[in-house]
């Protein structure tokens, strides 16, 4: 019997296949989003009237974080199609993924209208 405690994981486990690489990037994007939240909170505490948002560095960091959040959302929605109670064909998975993206875009648009316009 093989002891699971003695098994070692390769340092390059993330490139084993596309699914593990996608998982790695989703988790990495979550770390980027978390770091941004900490950065934004610290800057807010240290600066009066949110004047730091005018800095070019803040805009660059915001664009990187926005890209990470889009990647995180899309990969999460795709994973959602993989964990259905019944196995789905690839065609149904793509249809469900498209439906989830449409729902995400609709909710995002509504929130944009309510909160910013």
C-alpha positions in Angstrom: 0.0 0.0 0.0 1.3 3.4 -0.9 1.5 5.9 1.9 -0.1 9.2 0.9 2.0 11.1 3.4 5.3 10.2 1.7 4.1 11.2 -1.8 5.8 14.3 -3.0 4.3 16.9 -5.3 6.3 18.2 -8.2 7.1 21.9 -7.9 5.8 22.2 -11.5 2.4 20.6 -10.7 0.6 23.7 -12.1 1.7 22.9 -15.7 0.6 19.3 -15.5 -2.5 20.1 -17.6 -4.7 23.0 -18.6 -7.1 22.6 -15.7 -4.4 22.9 -13.0 -2.9 25.9 -14.8 -6.3 27.6 -14.9 -6.8 26.8 -11.2 -3.4 28.3 -10.4 -4.2 31.5 -12.3 -7.6 31.8 -10.6 -6.0 31.5 -7.2 -3.3 34.0 -8.2 -5.9 36.5 -9.4 -7.6 36.2 -6.0 -4.3 37.1 -4.3 -3.9 40.1 -6.6 -7.4 41.3 -5.7 -6.7 40.8 -2.0 -3.5 42.8 -2.2 -5.4 45.6 -4.0 -8.0 45.7 -1.2 -5.2 46.0 1.4 -3.4 48.7 -0.7 -6.6 50.7 -1.2 -7.5 50.5 2.5 -4.0 51.6 3.6 -3.9 54.5 1.1 -7.4 55.6 2.2 -6.3 55.7 5.8 -3.2 57.7 5.0 -4.7 60.2 2.6 -7.4 62.8 3.0 -10.3 63.0 0.6 -9.1 60.0 -1.6 -6.6 62.2 -3.4 -4.4 59.2 -4.1 -6.8 58.0 -6.8 -5.4 60.7 -9.1 -1.9 59.1 -9.1 -0.8 57.3 -12.3 0.5 54.4 -10.1 -3.0 54.0 -8.7 -4.5 53.8 -12.2 -1.9 51.2 -13.2 -2.6 49.0 -10.1 -6.4 49.4 -10.7 -6.1 48.2 -14.3 -4.0 45.2 -13.3 -6.5 44.4 -10.5 -9.5 44.8 -12.8 -7.9 42.4 -15.3 -7.3 39.9 -12.5 -11.0 40.3 -11.3 -12.3 39.6 -14.8 -10.0 36.5 -15.1 -11.1 35.4 -11.6 -14.8 35.8 -12.5 -14.6 34.0 -15.9 -12.7 31.1 -14.5 -15.1 30.8 -11.5 -18.0 30.8 -13.9 -16.4 28.1 -16.0 -15.7 25.9 -13.0 -19.3 26.3 -12.0 -20.3 24.5 -15.3 -18.1 21.6 -14.2 -19.7 20.9 -10.8 -23.3 20.4 -11.8 -25.3 17.6 -10.1 -25.5 15.7 -13.5 -22.6 15.5 -16.0 -23.2 17.9 -18.9 -22.1 17.5 -22.5 -19.5 20.1 -23.7 -22.2 21.8 -25.7 -24.4 22.2 -22.6 -21.4 23.4 -20.6 -20.7 26.1 -23.1 -24.3 27.1 -23.2 -24.4 27.3 -19.4 -21.2 29.3 -19.4 -22.6 31.8 -21.9 -25.8 32.1 -19.8 -23.8 32.7 -16.6 -21.7 35.4 -18.4 -25.0 37.1 -19.6 -26.3 37.0 -16.1 -23.0 38.4 -14.7 -23.1 41.2 -17.3 -26.7 42.0 -16.6 -26.2 42.2 -12.9 -23.0 44.3 -13.4 -24.9 46.7 -15.6 -27.7 47.1 -13.1 -25.3 47.7 -10.3 -23.5 50.3 -12.4 -26.8 52.1 -13.1 -27.8 52.0 -9.4 -24.5 52.9 -7.9 -22.7 55.3 -10.3 -25.2 56.9 -12.7 
